[in-house]
Amino acid sequence: MTTLREDLLKVIGQETSENRSPTLRAKLIRVNNTTCTFEVVQSPYRSGDENRIGERYKVPISYSWNAFFF
């Protein structure tokens, strides 16, 4: 059985739908012990605040896991 962190380490660099991103899409940049760092990317649906593309923000590791695997 793998941990949340181990699962997330395998998807670093991949994009996902992410509710905390202003465009609702983000790329996983880094996995820490209790948080993950995401970078805002452009949505294929052209939604949200596209002026914030490239900004980085942190999300709890459990929320990050849900974005990719739930």
N, C-alpha and C positions, 0 to 999 in steps of 0.2 A: 504494500500500500504506500503510495507516495503522499507527500505533504503538499499543501497548497503552494508553498514556495517552490518546491521541486517542479510541480506542474507549470508554474508561471515562468520559471527559468527557461523552459523549452519553447516559449512563445515570445521571447524578447524580440523586438523589431517588427512584430506583426500588428496590424490594425484591427480594431474591433469597435462595435457600437459601445459608447461609454456615456452614461447619463450626465456626468459632471462636466463633460466637455461642452464648450459653447457651440460647437458644430455637431455635437452628438457622435463624433468619431474621434478616435485617438489611437496613438501608437504607443505600445509599451516600451519604455526606455530602460528602466532599471527596476530590479526587485530587491527590496531591503528586507529586514526581519519582520517588520509589522506594517509597512507601507510599500506602495509601488509608485514609480514616477511615470507619468504619461505625458505625451506631447500632442497638442491639438493638431489635427490634420483636417484637410478639406473633406467634406462629406460628398459622396456621389450624388446626393439629393440637393446640394447647394442650400443647406439650411444653417440657420444660426448666424453668429457673429464671425464672419470670415476674416475680420481684421485681427483676430486673436490666434490665427494659425501660427504654429511654431512655439507658442507659450507652453510651459511645462507646469504640471501640478501633481500633487500627491493624493493618493486614494488608499484607504485601508486595504490590506492584502486580501481580506475575504471578499470585499466588493470587486476587487480586480479579478479574482478567480471566477466570480459569478459572470463577469462580462465576457469571459472566454469560454467557460465550460458549463454554464447552467442552461 
